[in-house]
Amino acid sequence: MSRPTTPRRPVRATGERPAARRTAPASGQKKPVQKKQVRKKAAPSRRGRGGSGGGRRTPWPVRLVRGIFGAVWGAGWRLAVFAGMILAGWVAVVYSTLPPVSQMMDGRVRGSVTLMDREGETFAWRGDQYGGGVHADSVSPDLKHAIVATEDRRFYMHPGVDPIGIAGAMRINMSEGRSPLSGNGGSTITQQTAKLLCVGRAFDPSSGQTEAQYEAECRESSLARKAREAIYALAMEVKYSKDEILTIYMNRAYLGAGTRGFEAASQLYFGKPASQVGPAEAAMLAGLLKAPSRFAPTANLARSQERANVILGLMEDQGYLSHEEAEDARAHPATLSAAAANRTGGYFADWVMGVVPEYYGKGTTEDVTIRTTLDMKMQQQAEAALAEVFRTKVRAGSEAEAAIVVMGADGAVRAMVGGRDADVPGGFNRAVQAKRQTGSAFKPFVYATALDLGYSYNDRVEDAPLTINVPGSGPWTPQNYSRNFRGWVSLTQALEDSLNIPAVKVSEAVGRQNVIRVATDFGIDSTMFNGPSLALGVSEASLLELTGAYAGILNGGQSVAPYGLTSLSVRGETGPVMEKEGGIGERVISRDASQQLVYMMNQVVEHGTGHRAKLDGRPAAGKTGTTSSARDAWFMGFTGDFVVGVWMGYDDNTPLTGVTGGGLPAEIWHEVMVRINQGRPVTPLPMITPSQNQPERMVGGGQGGSQGQGGQATPQIPVPDLSKLPEQAQGLAERIMRDVRGLFGRN
């Protein structure tokens, strides 16, 4: 029997009330009126945000804070988006101006000058040295790692600006008592490269800005400048790869001693390319980045090695070197190459740089190579000789200075010492720049004039009291150094003993203008004093001028122009743009006159005031010179091969104490000559062999002090030594000489 079917209840959602059952109204009944139900508004929940329940409202301070925070947040992210858009636009603009990497590697304002000695070995550099472009993937890995470990350990991780590094630098600055932005800057390699590039602004000489002003502007460290560098760094990171940025940095960094880039520095300091440096050398090069001049190994090798040890520690800490490799590098520190360690020749280099045209020298924008006459061995020997004499024969603490020039007979300068400190690039060069009175070192030009006019080395002159009336000055009475008189002496004896009165008499007899002409033609370029004291060396000259003039005496009486450059080449040119083969010029005095003069100067060394300069087994000729109050002391002389000039004195003209040209200068000259001639065959001097029957004449007629117009003593007709004639002929000879004087209107 089936169950009665029960209607299924409709399924409703939980909590849904069942709808009121609707029944149709009975027929005839009115539809009931339903009341409109008014829904009550729900009471606010007592559970506030963060509350534990209940219907309390949030306190107004909280609502105020929330409102302010919401406003700030809303404005902040909008401003951030706006600033980001500006930043991106700025970076994009800078990005569009960045050239290819190849155009950014050599950014020097000046070119370089490489100076080579006569053997072709480099001995000095001037200007901004650039060894050529290197790339991050072509240098030694040790060098690449040393740079990154030293300057920017997160280089390969940051986008050009390193907030972590900046925060660390600020913390260090404050811990050391400085302001957060003073001292360490936290700059990345990319930012440093931006600084080296001067944020894209190249030097323009036509702008009126000097190079120094331009570089100062590029090094500016204001906040505005750092912001520009940061923008430029970000643009570089977008434009270039990390290794390309590192390549630019490695080629533009200044590394001391005038070097730009790691290739130039590696070649200068170690004599090898940057691709071949080991850990110790790489650490030393990277250590220069902090303070190139201070840590340059040419300035202080020990300090540079200490700095390198710090870099080795960083490389070890960052995993670039094992402990064993770092210890081995510390045990075998980097040392300078022979060329870099040799710090001689600086004065010579400065002199050569001063005589080449500006556009090939100090102002060059090209890379120039100059071959010179410098003999590095002689240079070292000259410096050693000077140091030895001052060490053994000059009181400790003396501030007296000295200078030396070594020259060939053709004017080629082989060595130059401009002062006791041999390593002063750009310093005061006393061999070239100091103009000093020459004293008796000038007398050979007086006698050269007389010999060229026909006088003989054996002619005689009276050493007797002399007074000359000088217009505007009154009577002038010269004195000999010994304050006594020798009577009649030969010209050779007068020069040998450096007698003053005979030198004045000869000068007056041959004419001062003639003496000035001969000295000038021999190469003394200074203005001469045209007075009777001319013969005593009151005019000034440089040591280089005087040495060149003596070289003219050695080479037979022809003028000499001192020179140090033999050829000058510019990188990229097929051949030299300048060449020099010799400095011999026109004849000044006859060869016979020069040979007589060389003999007279040989007697100065053999028997006279220059006897301390005498060389064993090698003939030499020379002349001493001491000026008034001993403010200057000279010894000038030569062997058959070389001329050497020595000057000694104080820079402030303080008189020397107990020093004359025949003393310390002669001993310095002797030391130099012994060293530079060691092992060389003996070359005879180009001088006469004195004749026993050489006739003698009198110079000045023994009239001491006869005066013509203009205050100049009237030159006297040479008078033979009548005492050597037979007694019966003396009277006749005297009458003839009186008649000759009468013809010329002379007494």
VEXGUMI-411092 format. One record per residue (C-alpha): x, y, z. Coordinates in steps of 0.25 Angstrom, whole numbers, plus 5000, padded with zeros to 4 digits. Layout:
REM residues N
XYZ;...
END
This chain:
REM residues 747
500050005000;500650134996;500950245006;500250375004;501050474996;501550595005;501850724998;503350744999;503750875006;504650964998;506050975001;506451105007;507751175011;508051165026;507451275034;506451305023;505051325029;503951245022;503051335013;501551355019;500651255013;499751325003;498351285003;497351334993;496251414999;494951355000;493851394990;493251524994;494351555004;495151685004;496651675002;497251705015;498051825016;499551805019;500251905027;501551955021;502651905030;503652015033;505051955034;505852005046;507252065043;508251975049;509052025060;510452055058;511351945062;512051955075;513251895070;514151995064;515451975057;516451925066;515451935077;515051815085;513551835083;512451925086;511952045077;512952155081;513452255071;514952265068;515652375076;515852505068;517352505070;517452375063;516552415052;517452545050;518752465050;518052365040;517652485031;518952555031;519652425028;518752395017;518952525011;520452525012;520452385006;519552424995;520352544992;521652464994;521452354984;520952454974;522252544976;523152414975;522552374962;522652514957;524152524962;524452394956;523852434943;524752564943;525952474947;525752374936;525552494926;526852554931;527652424930;527052404916;527552534912;528952504917;528952374911;528652434898;529952514899;530852404903;531852364892;532552234889;533452174899;534652194889;534452344889;534552354904;535852284908;536852384905;536352514911;537652594914;537652744912;539152734909;540052644902;541252574907;542752594905;543752474906;545152504907;546252404903;547752414905;548852394895;548652244896;547152244893;546752214908;545652294914;546152374926;544952474928;543552504925;542752634924;541352674922;540252564923;540752434919;539752334913;540152194910;539052164900;537652104902;537551984911;536251904913;535651834925;535751704919;537251724914;537951774927;538451674937;537251614945;538051654958;538051794954;536551794951;536251724964;537151824972;536351944966;535051884969;535451834983;536051974986;535052074980;533652004979;533451864985;531951864980;532351914966;531651794959;530351804967;529951954968;529252034957;530352144958;530052204971;530252124984;529352164996;530052055005;531352115001;530852265004;530252225017;531552155021;532352275017;531452365025;531652285037;533152285036;533152435035;532352455047;533152355055;534352435052;533752565056;533452615042;532152655036;531452545029;531852605015;533252635018;534352535016;533952405010;532952415000;532452274996;532652304982;532552184973;533552154961;532452204952;532252334959;533752354960;533752334945;532752434943;533652534951;534852494942;533952524930;533552664937;532052614935;532252624920;532852764918;534152764911;535252874913;535152984903;536353084903;535553184895;534553204906;535553284914;535653184925;537053134929;537352984930;537553004945;536153064946;535552954938;536152844947;535752914959;534252924954;534352774951;534752744965;533652824972;532952744983;531652824985;530352754987;529852814973;531152754967;530952624973;529552614968;529952644954;531052534955;530052434961;529052464949;530252444939;530652314946;529252264944;529252294930;530652234928;530052104934;528952104924;529852134912;531052044915;531451914921;532151904935;533451864928;533351984918;533152084930;534352014937;535152034923;534852184923;535252194938;536552114936;536952204924;536652344930;537052324945;538252414949;539352324955;540452424959;541752464952;540952524941;540352394937;538952374932;538352234932;538852104937;539652074924;540552194925;540752174940;541152024938;542152064928;542652174936;542852114949;543051964945;543551974931;542451874926;541051874921;539851874930;539451734924;540751674931;540651734945;540551634957;539851644970;540851734977;541051834965;539451834963;539251864978;540351984977;539652044965;538252034971;538752094983;539152224976;537652254973;537452314987;538652414987;539452394974;540552494978;540652454992;540752304989;541552304976;542652214977;543652314970;543352404982;543452304993;543552154990;543452115004;542152185006;541552134993;541951994998;541152015011;539952055003;540051934994;540051845006;538651905010;538151874996;538651734997;537851715010;536551765003;536851674991;536951555001;535751595009;534851604997;535351464991;536251514980;537451464986;537751344995;538451355008;539651295002;539651384989;539451514998;540651475007;541551444995;541251584989;541551645003;542851575004;543251614990;542751764989;542751834975;544051914972;544352024962;544951994948;546352044946;545852164938;544852204948;545752184960;546752274952;546352414956;547552484950;547552584938;546352664943;547052804941;547552764928;546052714924;545552854929;546552924921;546252844908;544752874910;545053024911;545753024898;544752944889;543553024883;542453034893;541452954884;542452834885;542852864899;542052914911;540752944903;540752824894;539452754891;540252644883;541052524889;542552564886;543852494887;545152564889;546552504887;547552584894;549052594896;549052554911;550052444915;549352374927;550652324932;551352454932;550152514938;550152424950;551652444951;551552594951;550452584962;551352484970;552552574969;551752694974;551152614986;552552554990;553252694991;552152754999;552152635008;553552635011;554052775009;552852865012;552352895026;551052825030;549852905029;550453005019;549453055009;550453094998;550053044985;550752994972;550452964958;551252884947;551152874932;551852764924;551952794909;552652744897;553552834888;552352844878;551452894889;550652764892;550252774906;550552634913;550152664927;549552774935;549452794950;548652914954;548852904969;549152814980;547752754980;547852674968;546352634967;545552764966;544752764954;544352904950;545252954961;546253074960;547353034950;548653104954;549353054942;548453134933;547553234940;548553294949;549353414943;550553444952;551853524950;552953434944;554153504951;555453454946;554853344938;554553454927;556053484925;556353384914;555453464905;556353584908;557553504904;556853434892;556553574886;558053614888;558553484882;557553504870;558153644868;559553594866;560053594881;560853474886;560653384898;562053424901;561853574900;562153654913;561253754921;561653824933;560953794946;561053924953;560054024960;559054074950;557954184952;556954214941;556054334941;554654284938;553654394934;552554404944;553254324954;554554384956;555954314958;555854164958;557054084963;557053934961;557753844970;558353704969;557753594978;559153584985;559153734987;560553744981;561253764968;562053674959;562753764949;562853724935;562253594933;561853514920;560353504916;560453354920;560953384934;559853494935;558753394932;559453284940;559453364953;558153434949;558753574951;557753684950;558553804946;559153734933;557853684929;557253834930;558453884922;558353784911;556853804910;557053954909;558153934899;557353854889;556053924891;554853894900;553953884888;554853774882;554853694895;553253714896;553153664881;554053544884;553353504896;551953524890;552353444878;552853324886;551453324892;551353414904;549953464902;549853564914;550053714913;551453754915;551953864924;552753964915;553754014925;555153984929;554653874939;554153794928;555453714928;555153674942;553853604939;552853704945;551853664934;550953554937;550753414930;550153284932;550953164934;550353104922;550853224913;552153224919;552453074917;551953094903;552953204901;554053124906;553653004897;553953104886;555353124891;555552974891;555052944877;556053044870;555353174872;554053154866;552753194873;551853094879;550353094882;550152994894;549052894890;548352774896;547352734886;547752644874;546352604869;544852634872;543752534867;542252544868;541452414869;540752394856;541752464848;542652384838;543952454842;544552554852;544052694851;545252754857;546752714856;548052764861;549452714857;550452814864;550652944870;551852994864;551753134857;552653234851;554053264854;554353364865;555853364866;556953304858;557353154860;558753204864;558253304874;557353194880;558553094881;559353204888;558253234898;558053084901;559453074904;559353194914;558153134920;558953004922;559953074930;558853124939;558552974943;560052934943;560653044951;559653154954;558353184962;557653054956;558752954961;557652884969;557052844956;558252774951;557952634945;558952514946;559452474932;558452564925;558652704920;557652804924;557452954922;556553054930;556353174938;555953214952;554953324955;554553394968;553653524968;553653634978;553553594992;553553454988;552053444984;552353354973;553453254971;553753184957;554653084951;554453074936;555352974928;555452864918;556252734914;556452694899;555052634900;554152714909;553852844915;553352854929;552852984936;552652994951;552053104959;551853124974;551153224982;549953264990;548653284984;548453414992;549853464988;550453445002;551953445001;552653315002;553553285014;554953245010;554553204996;555253244983;555153194969;556453114971;555853044983;554552964984;554152994970;555452944965;555352814973;553952794968;554452814954;555552714957;554552604963;553652624951;554752604941;555452484947;554052414947;553652444933;555052424927;555252284934;555652184924;555752284912;556952294904;557752424906;557452534896;558552644895;558152784896;558052864883;559252964887;560553014883;561852964887;562653084893;563853134885;565153164892;565353274882;564053334883;564153494881;563553574893;562853704892;562353804902;560853824903;560453964908;561854024908;561954024923;561254154923;560154104933;558954194933;559154284920;557854334917;557154374904;555754434901;554554374907;555254334920;555854204913;557354184914;557954204900;558454064894;560054064893;560854024882;561553894885;562953914890;564053814889;564853774901;566053864898;566853794909;566953674900;567553754888;569053774887;569553894895;569953974883;568653964876;567754004888;567954154885;567554134871;566354054874;565854154885;565954264874;565154184864;564054154874;563954304878;563754334863;562654234862;561954284874;562054424868;561454384855;560154334862;560154454871;560454364884;561354394895;
END
